[in-house]
Amino acid sequence: MDKQLIENSLIEAVKNCTKENGWANLAEVGAYLRNQGIKYGKLSKFVESYSHLVEYFVDKSIDPPIAYTRLVE
């Protein structure tokens, strides 16, 4: 699949899943990407490979931990 198409789909997914706090739940982003036909393997590694587009963090203060992402400003 074309890299630009994947990048555009990732940006669109994050924008569509972002909450009021500015962060998108990574699981929701993954579901959005799957619905767009994007295959990514391990989602956290996929997102980290696009660090020029998105930030990634895991909130370990809750159980179970939840991963989030947002667009780089």
Protein Blocks (a to p, Z undefined) as FASTA:
>chain_A
ZZklmmmmmmmmmmmmpcfkopacfklmmmmmmmnopaehjmklmmmmmmmmpccdddfk
bccddddddddZZ
